[in-house]
């Protein structure tokens, strides 16, 4: 396990829900927006994927982070149709403009996060 990961186990941070502007019942187009600060603190550019344990959703979801859009200065979204399905199951698939739902992300292992709606 990497030393930087050892320092962050059990630490948590707040992120927000994200949608690409199209609300698909398939869950496509949804994600979790990570701030640049939290991305730099809790994510590693050497990782290919992260595992999200979405509260009340099984199985855990593997999300690609080995893409330029996750690491650029304007994006930073973890995108997966399973996040969209999870949001739909929790009646959180829509929100007012510029008022996304908040989620708490807790580091539970290397590349693994527990995610709960707040």
C-alpha positions in Angstrom: 0.0 0.0 0.0 1.3 3.4 -0.9 2.4 5.7 2.0 0.1 8.5 0.8 -2.8 6.1 0.9 -1.9 5.1 4.5 -2.2 8.7 5.5 -5.7 9.1 4.1 -7.4 5.8 5.2 -10.7 6.7 7.0 -10.5 10.3 6.0 -13.5 11.7 4.2 -14.4 14.6 1.9 -17.4 16.1 0.3 -18.1 15.9 -3.4 -21.2 16.7 -5.5 -23.4 14.8 -7.9 -22.9 15.6 -11.6 -24.9 15.1 -14.8 -24.0 15.9 -18.4 -27.4 17.6 -18.9 -29.2 14.6 -20.2 -31.2 12.5 -17.7 -31.1 9.0 -19.0 -33.1 6.3 -17.2 -30.2 3.9 -18.0 -28.0 5.9 -15.6 -25.8 7.1 -18.4 -24.4 10.7 -18.1 -24.1 10.7 -14.3 -21.2 11.0 -12.0 -19.6 12.5 -8.9 -17.7 15.8 -9.2 -14.4 15.8 -7.2 -12.9 19.2 -6.4 -9.4 19.8 -7.7 -8.1 20.0 -4.2 -9.6 16.7 -3.2 -8.6 15.0 -6.4 -4.9 16.0 -5.7 -5.2 14.9 -2.1 -7.1 11.6 -2.3 -6.4 10.3 -5.9 -3.3 9.1 -7.6 -2.5 9.7 -11.3 -0.9 6.3 -11.4 -4.3 4.6 -10.8 -6.3 3.2 -13.7 -9.5 2.8 -11.8 -11.1 3.4 -8.4 -13.7 1.3 -6.6 -16.8 3.0 -5.3 -18.9 1.4 -2.6 -22.2 3.3 -3.2 -24.3 3.1 0.0 -27.1 0.6 -0.6 -26.0 -0.4 -4.1 -24.3 -3.7 -4.9 -21.9 -4.7 -6.2 -19.1 -2.0 -5.8 -18.6 0.0 -8.9 -15.2 0.3 -10.7 -14.7 3.7 -12.4 -12.0 4.7 -14.9 -9.7 7.5 -13.7 -7.0 6.9 -16.4 -8.3 9.6 -18.7 -7.3 13.2 -19.4 -10.7 14.6 -18.5 -10.5 13.4 -14.9 -7.1 15.0 -14.5 -7.6 18.3 -16.3 -8.2 21.7 -14.6 -11.9 21.9 -15.3 -13.5 18.4 -15.0 -12.6 15.8 -12.3 -15.8 13.7 -12.5 -16.1 10.0 -11.7 -18.5 8.9 -14.4 -20.5 5.7 -14.4 -24.1 4.6 -15.4 -24.1 2.8 -12.0 -23.8 6.2 -10.2 -26.8 7.3 -12.2 -28.8 4.2 -11.3 -27.8 4.7 -7.6 -29.0 8.3 -7.7 -32.2 7.3 -9.3 -32.9 4.6 -6.7 -32.4 7.3 -4.0 -34.6 9.9 -5.8 -31.6 12.1 -6.4 -31.3 12.0 -10.1 -32.4 15.6 -10.6 -31.6 18.8 -8.9 -32.1 22.5 -9.4 -29.5 24.3 -11.6 -26.2 24.7 -9.7 -27.5 22.9 -6.7 -26.2 19.3 -7.0 -26.6 16.9 -4.2 -23.7 16.3 -1.8 -22.0 13.0 -1.1 -19.5 12.1 1.5 -16.6 10.0 0.2 -14.6 8.1 2.8 -11.3 6.4 1.9 -11.6 2.8 2.9 -8.6 1.3 1.1 -6.1 1.9 -1.7 -8.3 3.1 -4.7 -11.5 2.4 -2.6 -14.1 4.8 -1.4 -17.4 4.5 0.5 -19.9 6.9 -0.9 -23.0 8.2 0.9 -25.6 10.8 0.0 -25.7 13.6 2.6 
